[in-house]
Amino acid sequence: MNPVFDLLNAHRSIRKFTSQDIAEDLLHAIVSAGQSAATSSFLQGCTVIRVRNPESRRTLARLAGNQPYVESAAEFLVLCADLKRPGNACTQLGKEFVGDCTEHFIIATVDVALMAQTMVVAAESAGLGICYIGGLRNNPREVSDLLQLPGGVYPVFGLCLGYPDQNPERKPRLPLAVVLKDEVYNEVGDVQRIAAYDEQVREYYRQRTGGGLGQSWSEQVAGLLSEKARPHMRGFLAEQGFTLR
């Protein structure tokens, strides 16, 4: 193995940051590195909005569920799926813009994820910590209005960047044998593997909370998927032009 594997395997979410600023050229280099990520059909369907205004940060922190690190991070970026820019190219060249197809929505959203994760790797290699903020989708209309997002653009998530002021343990992931399958999807042995993993995750949370009860992975995902999650997103996406036909 090499240091890149060590860097990737050491990833943690950081929610406490020092007051140190990120040099402008480093921030630009991180975003530029993100642009080198794979992009389906060369769409390049991601736009990054850098939010520096303290009042805007405060508002976004509240809209994301009162997450204070949105305010305290050295930088806060909002990564948006953008079909407006390629739509402009259609208009310029006299072609019909059919940007409301589900496939186009998927392409743009995947582009955001690929660019963001490449930016994260670049940032962590420079000693920075990161935290994704999916909570922006709690109030996507208010976020879009604040950032003046036009039709064809929606905020996928936010990204906190800064120098870490904490050193949390790495959260354990599912066993490789559960995730990596040979030839076909099968679940042979997965029940036992996941049961052991649940105990590992429960112990992780016990340590993290100083002796609390802890919660297993299965309990977490069952809680997540047994309730409706952000049902407003479908209507919001339609308002933004993502009718997904």
BAFI-3210 file (N, C-alpha, C; in Angstrom, 3 decimals, decimal comma, padded with zeros to 6 digits):
// residues 245
n [1|2|3|4|5|6|7|8|9|10|11|12|13|14|15|16|17|18|19|20|21|22|23|24|25|26|27|28|29|30|31|32|33|34|35|36|37|38|39|40|41|42|43|44|45|46|47|48|49|50|51|52|53|54|55|56|57|58|59|60|61|62|63|64|65|66|67|68|69|70|71|72|73|74|75|76|77|78|79|80|81|82|83|84|85|86|87|88|89|90|91|92|93|94|95|96|97|98|99|100|101|102|103|104|105|106|107|108|109|110|111|112|113|114|115|116|117|118|119|120|121|122|123|124|125|126|127|128|129|130|131|132|133|134|135|136|137|138|139|140|141|142|143|144|145|146|147|148|149|150|151|152|153|154|155|156|157|158|159|160|161|162|163|164|165|166|167|168|169|170|171|172|173|174|175|176|177|178|179|180|181|182|183|184|185|186|187|188|189|190|191|192|193|194|195|196|197|198|199|200|201|202|203|204|205|206|207|208|209|210|211|212|213|214|215|216|217|218|219|220|221|222|223|224|225|226|227|228|229|230|231|232|233|234|235|236|237|238|239|240|241|242|243|244|245]
n.u [000,841|000,249|000,837|-001,549|-003,635|-003,554|-004,327|-006,965|-008,194|-008,121|-010,103|-012,289|-015,220|-015,055|-015,941|-015,193|-013,252|-010,154|-009,281|-007,808|-007,297|-007,910|-005,584|-005,980|-005,013|-004,751|-007,411|-008,465|-006,923|-007,892|-010,581|-010,111|-008,803|-010,955|-012,419|-011,165|-012,238|-013,995|-016,548|-019,712|-020,339|-018,993|-020,331|-019,905|-021,447|-021,589|-021,751|-020,054|-020,672|-019,254|-019,587|-019,245|-020,239|-021,082|-023,725|-025,177|-024,002|-024,832|-027,571|-027,674|-026,624|-028,689|-030,820|-029,887|-030,370|-029,458|-026,576|-023,628|-020,997|-021,169|-021,021|-018,578|-016,497|-013,581|-014,075|-017,093|-018,801|-021,258|-022,444|-023,761|-026,013|-026,037|-027,860|-028,459|-026,338|-025,393|-027,857|-027,991|-026,148|-027,554|-029,599|-028,070|-027,104|-029,350|-030,831|-033,266|-033,846|-033,815|-033,787|-035,116|-035,160|-034,935|-032,482|-030,654|-030,792|-029,720|-027,097|-026,068|-026,243|-024,589|-022,199|-021,747|-021,267|-018,948|-017,113|-017,085|-016,069|-013,541|-012,474|-012,501|-010,598|-008,327|-008,288|-007,958|-005,480|-003,936|-003,960|-006,357|-009,649|-012,944|-016,526|-019,456|-022,603|-025,543|-027,865|-028,761|-030,720|-032,928|-034,305|-034,602|-035,740|-035,525|-032,743|-032,017|-033,214|-031,765|-029,206|-029,729|-030,363|-030,975|-033,602|-033,120|-030,989|-029,903|-029,322|-027,164|-025,594|-023,821|-020,408|-018,118|-014,959|-011,790|-009,101|-008,485|-009,738|-009,993|-009,713|-011,208|-012,208|-012,000|-014,945|-016,235|-016,589|-018,856|-018,195|-015,889|-016,604|-019,346|-019,963|-018,520|-019,170|-019,036|-019,489|-022,443|-025,255|-025,370|-026,286|-025,055|-023,905|-024,019|-025,773|-024,604|-022,171|-022,999|-024,247|-022,063|-020,729|-022,602|-022,292|-019,709|-020,071|-021,855|-020,195|-018,350|-019,913|-020,482|-017,957|-017,542|-019,527|-018,910|-019,673|-022,364|-025,477|-025,190|-025,646|-026,557|-025,496|-027,547|-029,802|-029,683|-030,024|-032,466|-034,096|-033,826|-034,889|-037,446|-039,089|-040,539|-038,415|-037,498|-039,815|-040,559|-038,737|-039,291|-041,326|-039,984|-037,803|-039,196|-040,171|-037,804|-037,296|-036,637|-038,340|-038,242|-038,917]
n.v [-001,191|002,403|005,886|007,180|005,357|005,184|007,786|007,878|005,865|006,981|008,815|011,050|012,709|016,111|018,355|020,401|023,234|025,043|028,551|029,223|030,533|029,387|029,406|031,386|030,479|027,771|026,973|027,465|025,640|023,246|023,205|023,277|020,828|019,186|019,607|017,953|015,490|012,529|012,979|012,461|012,115|014,451|016,535|018,181|019,021|020,549|023,218|025,316|027,128|029,540|030,551|033,326|035,469|036,417|036,556|035,142|032,647|032,106|031,900|029,696|027,719|027,515|026,711|024,232|022,684|023,738|023,521|024,248|024,268|024,998|027,696|028,062|026,872|027,389|027,710|027,552|025,714|025,377|022,818|022,387|020,767|021,358|022,098|024,268|025,653|023,853|023,875|026,487|026,305|024,744|026,536|028,577|027,283|026,758|024,454|022,171|022,158|019,510|019,066|017,993|015,292|012,206|010,848|012,893|014,376|012,503|012,282|014,903|015,059|012,951|013,904|016,046|014,653|013,192|015,246|016,586|014,635|014,257|016,788|016,676|014,680|015,972|018,189|016,943|015,829|018,041|018,593|019,513|019,395|018,026|018,316|017,010|018,521|017,535|018,445|020,799|020,170|020,036|022,391|023,260|025,178|027,663|027,785|027,867|030,265|032,083|031,781|032,495|030,657|029,638|028,222|024,805|024,298|022,890|022,665|020,235|019,391|020,819|021,807|021,810|023,220|023,258|023,756|021,062|020,902|018,830|015,300|012,858|009,370|006,991|006,092|002,844|000,844|-001,139|-004,696|-005,786|-008,086|-007,998|-005,936|-006,258|-008,275|-011,426|-011,952|-012,250|-010,782|-011,736|-012,915|-014,602|-015,516|-012,900|-012,082|-012,946|-011,602|-008,908|-008,801|-009,045|-006,749|-004,822|-004,921|-003,933|-001,306|-000,411|-000,456|001,442|003,794|003,755|004,293|006,784|008,338|008,235|005,996|005,593|004,009|003,248|002,592|000,393|-000,215|-001,371|-000,618|002,139|002,522|001,298|002,989|005,265|004,505|003,691|005,775|008,628|010,540|013,779|014,525|016,748|017,200|016,219|017,877|020,319|019,895|019,627|022,226|023,508|022,705|020,087|017,756|015,114|013,191]
n.w [000,000|-000,174|000,846|000,034|000,394|003,169|003,855|002,823|004,333|006,808|007,077|008,769|010,003|010,752|013,238|014,831|014,613|014,251|014,515|012,349|009,121|005,752|003,218|000,297|-002,185|-001,668|-001,221|-003,784|-005,213|-004,183|-005,060|-007,790|-008,092|-007,573|-009,880|-011,624|-011,318|-012,446|-014,920|-016,117|-019,548|-019,975|-018,798|-016,548|-014,313|-011,881|-009,604|-007,381|-004,521|-002,634|000,621|002,524|003,939|007,192|008,231|006,333|006,670|009,261|008,886|007,141|008,818|010,657|008,962|008,239|010,393|012,765|012,993|014,319|013,288|010,661|010,778|012,143|010,713|008,679|005,962|004,092|001,789|-000,730|-002,610|-005,728|-007,943|-011,339|-014,045|-015,477|-016,705|-018,818|-020,084|-021,000|-023,057|-024,890|-025,604|-026,765|-029,010|-030,401|-029,815|-028,467|-024,997|-022,909|-020,117|-017,982|-017,662|-015,899|-016,052|-016,674|-014,337|-012,548|-013,583|-013,143|-010,339|-009,517|-010,572|-008,809|-006,397|-007,057|-007,647|-005,190|-003,378|-004,410|-003,949|-001,164|-000,577|-001,562|000,179|002,716|002,343|002,571|005,216|006,215|007,752|007,221|006,831|005,672|004,878|004,747|005,753|004,614|002,854|004,394|004,274|001,438|-000,296|001,037|001,280|-001,420|-002,207|-000,654|-001,773|-004,305|-006,359|-009,633|-011,778|-012,649|-011,063|-007,997|-004,434|-003,334|-001,129|001,693|002,516|005,023|005,658|007,213|009,618|011,746|015,105|016,765|017,395|016,461|016,783|014,108|012,426|012,363|009,391|007,345|007,107|004,621|003,206|003,220|001,550|-000,852|-003,497|-005,242|-008,583|-008,445|-006,675|-003,409|-000,131|001,611|004,693|005,554|007,583|009,999|009,853|009,876|012,339|014,073|013,336|014,131|016,913|017,096|016,182|018,105|020,374|019,587|019,727|022,452|023,544|022,395|023,572|026,192|027,715|027,208|026,097|023,448|019,933|017,375|013,951|012,412|013,893|013,566|010,742|010,373|011,830|010,258|007,728|008,246|008,425|006,752|004,718|004,308|002,581|001,190|-000,810|-003,409|-004,461|-004,331|-006,099|-008,495|-008,734|-009,260|-011,771|-012,164|-013,146|-013,634|-015,709]
ca.u [000,000|000,995|000,221|-002,901|-004,549|-003,585|-005,125|-008,370|-008,685|-008,108|-011,135|-013,284|-015,909|-014,554|-016,977|-014,571|-012,167|-009,393|-009,602|-006,875|-007,876|-007,351|-005,009|-006,809|-004,501|-005,047|-008,832|-008,628|-006,318|-008,802|-011,725|-009,573|-008,594|-012,282|-012,840|-010,515|-012,972|-014,758|-017,834|-020,409|-020,601|-018,309|-021,329|-019,365|-022,698|-021,486|-021,346|-019,698|-020,893|-018,481|-020,368|-018,367|-020,986|-021,422|-025,168|-025,593|-023,545|-025,709|-028,855|-027,499|-026,473|-030,034|-031,604|-029,345|-030,668|-028,675|-025,259|-022,773|-019,759|-021,390|-020,533|-017,224|-015,484|-012,890|-014,792|-018,305|-019,133|-022,496|-022,238|-025,050|-026,180|-026,306|-028,233|-028,700|-025,203|-025,520|-029,076|-027,633|-025,485|-028,624|-030,235|-027,113|-026,932|-030,644|-031,330|-034,234|-033,279|-034,652|-033,033|-035,941|-035,129|-034,361|-031,070|-029,863|-030,749|-028,757|-025,758|-025,626|-026,083|-023,379|-021,073|-021,507|-020,664|-017,583|-016,273|-016,947|-015,183|-012,173|-012,072|-012,270|-009,300|-007,306|-008,256|-007,391|-004,046|-003,285|-004,090|-007,646|-010,742|-014,156|-017,793|-020,559|-023,812|-026,741|-028,999|-029,279|-031,933|-034,080|-035,008|-033,947|-036,258|-034,912|-031,327|-031,935|-033,534|-030,632|-028,081|-030,239|-030,191|-032,001|-034,131|-032,094|-029,898|-030,384|-028,229|-027,094|-025,137|-022,782|-019,126|-017,278|-013,517|-011,012|-008,052|-009,157|-009,496|-010,379|-009,121|-012,147|-011,924|-012,614|-016,157|-016,048|-017,436|-019,318|-017,154|-015,704|-017,322|-020,755|-020,079|-017,906|-019,766|-018,458|-020,339|-023,855|-025,631|-025,783|-026,213|-024,580|-023,037|-024,127|-026,465|-023,623|-021,180|-023,609|-024,463|-020,781|-020,475|-023,486|-021,657|-018,557|-020,581|-022,415|-019,072|-017,807|-020,738|-020,288|-016,708|-017,695|-020,429|-018,461|-020,369|-023,787|-025,987|-024,703|-026,655|-025,955|-025,735|-028,878|-030,792|-029,660|-030,603|-033,886|-034,750|-033,830|-035,695|-038,818|-039,823|-040,381|-037,257|-037,579|-040,783|-040,696|-037,731|-039,849|-041,979|-038,958|-037,065|-040,077|-040,180|-036,525|-037,204|-036,276|-039,608|-037,835|-039,719]
ca.v [000,000|003,658|006,890|007,558|004,445|005,585|009,009|007,550|005,049|007,780|009,861|011,280|014,000|017,059|019,334|021,479|023,775|026,167|029,839|029,465|030,656|028,592|030,294|031,485|029,626|026,391|026,738|027,380|024,391|022,165|023,199|022,905|019,379|018,594|019,667|016,867|014,242|012,023|013,642|011,715|012,814|015,746|017,541|019,093|019,570|020,981|024,588|025,456|028,490|029,824|031,464|033,965|036,446|035,806|036,424|034,024|031,425|031,895|031,447|028,338|026,834|027,294|025,943|022,877|021,974|024,333|022,893|025,412|024,225|025,726|029,049|028,123|026,390|028,451|027,881|026,762|025,640|024,684|022,147|022,367|020,139|022,489|021,849|025,548|025,983|023,136|024,338|027,710|025,891|024,335|027,763|029,265|026,547|026,556|023,101|022,042|021,738|018,478|018,851|017,482|013,834|011,604|010,533|014,120|014,676|011,581|012,656|016,123|014,774|012,140|014,816|016,775|013,748|012,865|016,430|016,874|013,681|014,554|017,957|016,250|014,002|017,014|018,983|016,160|015,649|019,288|018,745|020,080|018,508|018,339|017,747|017,204|019,035|017,192|019,125|021,891|019,689|020,216|023,604|023,574|026,410|028,812|027,795|028,291|031,694|032,819|031,709|032,954|029,573|029,677|026,939|023,918|024,181|022,628|022,416|018,821|019,403|021,774|021,222|022,600|023,011|024,012|023,005|020,350|021,188|017,615|014,108|011,770|008,033|006,673|005,285|001,590|000,597|-002,514|-005,631|-005,814|-009,229|-007,630|-004,941|-006,755|-009,560|-012,084|-012,342|-011,932|-010,322|-012,795|-012,496|-015,741|-015,126|-011,482|-011,896|-013,090|-010,519|-007,646|-008,877|-008,721|-005,335|-004,038|-004,825|-003,047|000,060|-000,079|-000,161|002,735|004,869|003,757|005,008|008,180|009,044|008,080|004,948|005,533|002,714|002,918|002,202|-000,387|000,243|-001,822|000,220|003,467|002,549|000,959|004,228|006,186|004,061|003,379|007,041|009,423|011,429|014,981|014,350|018,003|017,312|015,964|019,095|021,348|019,601|019,957|023,691|023,924|022,234|018,662|017,036|013,702|012,340]
ca.w [000,000|-000,183|001,728|-000,391|001,075|004,579|003,930|002,597|005,442|008,038|007,005|009,819|009,929|011,746|013,575|015,606|013,810|014,795|013,889|011,247|007,783|004,661|002,201|-000,912|-003,263|-001,311|-001,498|-005,237|-005,663|-003,793|-005,982|-009,098|-008,069|-007,696|-011,280|-012,365|-011,100|-013,595|-015,145|-017,163|-020,817|-019,906|-018,422|-015,533|-013,804|-010,481|-009,295|-005,964|-004,020|-001,420|001,450|003,509|004,721|008,486|008,396|005,477|007,350|010,412|008,350|006,631|009,972|011,194|007,994|008,189|011,634|013,859|013,052|014,540|012,505|009,412|011,064|012,694|009,776|007,940|004,698|003,893|000,378|-001,083|-003,888|-006,403|-009,257|-012,228|-015,438|-016,152|-017,562|-020,094|-020,747|-021,734|-024,302|-025,813|-026,105|-027,628|-030,266|-031,034|-029,576|-027,387|-023,723|-022,282|-018,888|-016,894|-017,666|-014,694|-016,293|-016,566|-012,910|-011,944|-014,037|-012,454|-008,915|-009,383|-010,800|-007,563|-005,422|-007,473|-007,481|-003,763|-002,716|-004,866|-003,175|000,220|-000,531|-001,719|001,405|003,803|002,085|002,974|006,656|006,579|008,101|006,467|007,264|004,733|005,517|004,000|006,377|003,778|002,182|005,278|003,832|000,171|-000,905|001,701|000,896|-002,821|-002,273|-000,084|-002,702|-005,602|-007,327|-010,675|-012,198|-013,191|-010,083|-006,638|-003,487|-002,964|000,264|002,016|002,888|005,926|005,531|008,173|010,308|012,834|016,505|017,464|016,786|016,751|016,276|012,819|012,588|011,625|008,230|007,153|006,665|003,175|002,629|003,077|000,473|-002,082|-003,883|-006,420|-009,710|-008,275|-005,339|-002,490|001,273|002,401|005,796|005,893|008,865|011,075|009,754|010,283|013,787|014,709|013,043|014,997|018,231|016,949|016,102|019,421|021,253|019,142|020,295|023,905|023,791|021,956|024,480|027,560|028,448|026,905|025,668|022,112|018,962|016,302|012,580|011,999|014,561|012,947|009,395|010,508|012,231|009,122|006,594|008,652|008,427|005,548|004,794|003,472|001,496|000,437|-001,868|-004,736|-004,915|-004,533|-007,331|-009,617|-008,827|-009,830|-013,150|-012,207|-013,071|-013,620|-016,596]
c.u [000,884|000,251|-001,188|-003,928|-004,677|-004,465|-006,612|-008,955|-008,756|-009,219|-012,044|-014,008|-015,403|-015,614|-016,471|-013,325|-011,435|-009,809|-008,702|-007,599|-007,211|-006,836|-005,835|-006,317|-004,746|-006,514|-009,065|-008,055|-007,219|-009,982|-011,274|-009,320|-009,923|-012,783|-012,220|-011,217|-013,681|-016,100|-018,510|-020,703|-020,000|-019,268|-020,747|-020,514|-022,670|-021,062|-021,148|-019,883|-020,187|-019,238|-019,474|-019,106|-021,455|-022,923|-025,715|-025,191|-024,476|-027,060|-028,752|-027,331|-027,834|-030,852|-031,152|-029,600|-029,843|-027,348|-024,200|-021,507|-019,933|-020,890|-019,052|-016,140|-014,846|-013,586|-016,049|-018,713|-020,461|-022,321|-023,590|-024,983|-026,699|-026,590|-028,545|-027,575|-025,237|-026,798|-028,840|-026,964|-026,511|-029,271|-029,339|-027,003|-028,260|-031,200|-032,335|-033,525|-034,243|-033,980|-033,832|-035,996|-034,448|-032,868|-030,192|-029,722|-029,709|-027,335|-025,237|-025,372|-024,833|-022,138|-020,720|-020,785|-019,212|-016,646|-016,028|-015,962|-013,736|-011,629|-011,722|-010,910|-008,162|-007,157|-007,597|-005,903|-003,250|-003,458|-005,396|-008,612|-011,994|-015,377|-018,849|-021,803|-025,017|-027,979|-029,517|-030,561|-033,141|-034,960|-034,452|-034,460|-035,605|-033,430|-031,179|-032,232|-032,370|-029,473|-028,462|-030,015|-031,310|-032,586|-033,048|-030,921|-030,514|-029,205|-028,237|-026,647|-024,134|-021,509|-018,362|-015,820|-012,800|-009,932|-008,650|-008,745|-010,013|-009,757|-010,017|-011,673|-012,600|-013,818|-016,026|-017,052|-017,861|-018,160|-017,084|-016,510|-018,811|-020,955|-019,585|-018,424|-019,068|-019,564|-021,804|-024,084|-026,046|-025,561|-025,736|-023,604|-023,202|-024,806|-025,471|-022,601|-021,762|-023,906|-023,186|-020,438|-021,343|-022,883|-020,448|-019,001|-021,149|-021,298|-018,412|-018,589|-020,645|-019,034|-016,852|-018,541|-020,054|-019,265|-021,859|-024,195|-025,434|-025,844|-025,968|-026,226|-027,136|-029,969|-030,846|-030,368|-032,074|-034,682|-034,872|-034,871|-037,110|-039,669|-039,602|-039,218|-037,404|-038,552|-040,988|-039,750|-038,325|-040,517|-040,981|-038,206|-037,904|-040,130|-038,903|-036,309|-036,811|-037,553|-039,420|-038,758|-038,855]
c.v [001,252|004,700|007,313|006,664|004,829|006,823|008,695|006,790|005,820|008,823|009,856|012,574|014,871|018,134|020,437|021,928|024,877|027,442|030,146|029,507|029,679|029,555|030,236|030,549|028,142|026,068|026,588|026,071|023,200|022,077|022,795|021,404|018,653|018,579|018,560|015,528|013,815|012,753|012,983|012,602|014,220|016,876|018,605|019,827|019,972|022,444|024,692|026,911|028,635|030,879|032,015|034,953|035,821|035,616|035,284|032,697|031,085|031,335|030,011|027,328|026,503|026,414|024,491|022,097|022,452|023,602|024,004|025,429|024,818|027,158|029,060|027,632|027,558|028,759|027,024|026,866|024,916|024,126|021,873|021,572|021,211|022,012|023,141|025,869|025,190|023,497|025,607|027,382|025,447|025,560|028,476|028,610|026,200|025,157|023,105|021,541|020,759|018,088|018,281|015,953|013,312|011,323|011,762|014,540|013,793|011,981|013,856|015,854|013,935|012,996|015,587|015,880|013,432|014,057|016,710|015,922|013,865|015,777|017,578|015,568|015,020|017,820|018,217|015,913|016,885|019,570|019,344|018,981|018,952|017,762|018,059|017,657|018,748|017,883|020,312|021,475|019,672|021,367|024,070|024,846|027,634|028,918|028,323|029,774|032,532|032,889|032,116|031,896|029,628|028,293|026,111|023,709|023,833|022,306|020,958|018,678|020,529|021,043|022,209|022,219|023,833|023,140|022,371|020,829|020,027|016,436|012,895|010,438|007,847|005,767|004,013|001,432|-000,866|-003,415|-005,677|-006,943|-008,955|-006,742|-005,476|-008,158|-010,105|-012,482|-011,925|-011,400|-011,534|-012,308|-013,627|-015,252|-013,691|-011,245|-011,960|-011,952|-009,195|-007,648|-008,527|-007,248|-004,436|-003,869|-003,900|-001,592|000,498|000,277|001,163|003,890|004,910|004,547|006,494|008,986|008,870|007,087|004,888|004,157|002,295|002,464|001,467|000,251|-000,141|-000,973|001,609|003,476|002,157|002,188|005,209|005,782|003,655|004,636|007,762|010,392|012,566|014,808|015,602|018,073|017,114|017,212|020,203|021,130|019,929|021,471|024,208|023,399|020,771|017,833|015,537|012,816|011,300]
c.w [000,000|000,648|001,308|000,296|002,549|004,760|003,805|003,778|006,763|008,064|008,231|009,508|011,072|011,975|014,498|014,865|014,569|014,066|012,694|009,910|006,819|003,596|000,917|-002,008|-002,953|-001,593|-002,994|-005,779|-005,336|-004,756|-007,382|-009,188|-008,220|-009,122|-012,126|-012,168|-012,378|-013,686|-016,329|-018,370|-020,839|-019,526|-017,507|-014,834|-012,347|-010,423|-007,790|-005,557|-002,675|-000,615|002,552|004,404|006,039|008,685|007,544|006,102|008,517|009,959|007,858|007,768|010,568|010,251|007,918|009,476|012,808|014,065|013,139|013,703|011,122|009,567|011,404|011,748|009,028|006,621|004,711|002,431|000,211|-002,490|-004,526|-007,699|-010,202|-013,656|-016,179|-017,128|-018,865|-020,843|-021,533|-023,059|-025,334|-026,443|-027,102|-028,998|-030,939|-030,886|-028,427|-026,127|-023,057|-020,962|-017,742|-016,862|-016,393|-014,878|-016,167|-015,102|-012,215|-012,317|-013,257|-010,974|-008,663|-009,621|-009,530|-006,556|-005,768|-007,272|-006,006|-003,098|-003,162|-004,140|-001,742|000,355|-000,652|-000,431|002,549|003,598|002,480|004,461|007,119|007,015|007,377|007,172|006,212|005,505|004,617|004,538|005,595|003,066|003,114|004,790|002,488|-000,490|-000,294|001,357|-000,523|-002,968|-001,754|-001,075|-004,119|-006,694|-008,366|-010,932|-012,848|-012,270|-008,727|-005,730|-003,047|-001,504|000,443|002,423|003,765|005,692|006,590|008,792|011,570|014,222|017,356|016,723|017,074|016,192|014,918|013,057|011,756|010,497|008,178|006,743|005,141|002,529|002,471|001,856|-000,866|-002,386|-005,128|-007,391|-009,562|-006,856|-004,508|-001,066|002,183|003,470|006,252|007,237|010,021|011,048|010,251|011,779|014,548|014,512|013,914|016,389|018,199|016,927|017,448|020,407|020,888|019,763|021,814|024,272|023,489|022,935|025,943|028,364|028,229|026,397|024,308|021,218|017,827|014,953|012,133|012,627|013,937|011,605|009,429|010,930|011,079|008,082|006,975|008,756|007,105|005,742|003,787|002,302|000,662|-000,764|-003,260|-005,302|-005,191|-005,838|-008,564|-009,828|-009,492|-011,249|-013,299|-012,069|-013,221|-014,459|-017,282]
res [m|n|p|v|f|d|l|l|n|a|h|r|s|i|r|k|f|t|s|q|d|i|a|e|d|l|l|h|a|i|v|s|a|g|q|s|a|a|t|s|s|f|l|q|g|c|t|v|i|r|v|r|n|p|e|s|r|r|t|l|a|r|l|a|g|n|q|p|y|v|e|s|a|a|e|f|l|v|l|c|a|d|l|k|r|p|g|n|a|c|t|q|l|g|k|e|f|v|g|d|c|t|e|h|f|i|i|a|t|v|d|v|a|l|m|a|q|t|m|v|v|a|a|e|s|a|g|l|g|i|c|y|i|g|g|l|r|n|n|p|r|e|v|s|d|l|l|q|l|p|g|g|v|y|p|v|f|g|l|c|l|g|y|p|d|q|n|p|e|r|k|p|r|l|p|l|a|v|v|l|k|d|e|v|y|n|e|v|g|d|v|q|r|i|a|a|y|d|e|q|v|r|e|y|y|r|q|r|t|g|g|g|l|g|q|s|w|s|e|q|v|a|g|l|l|s|e|k|a|r|p|h|m|r|g|f|l|a|e|q|g|f|t|l|r]
***
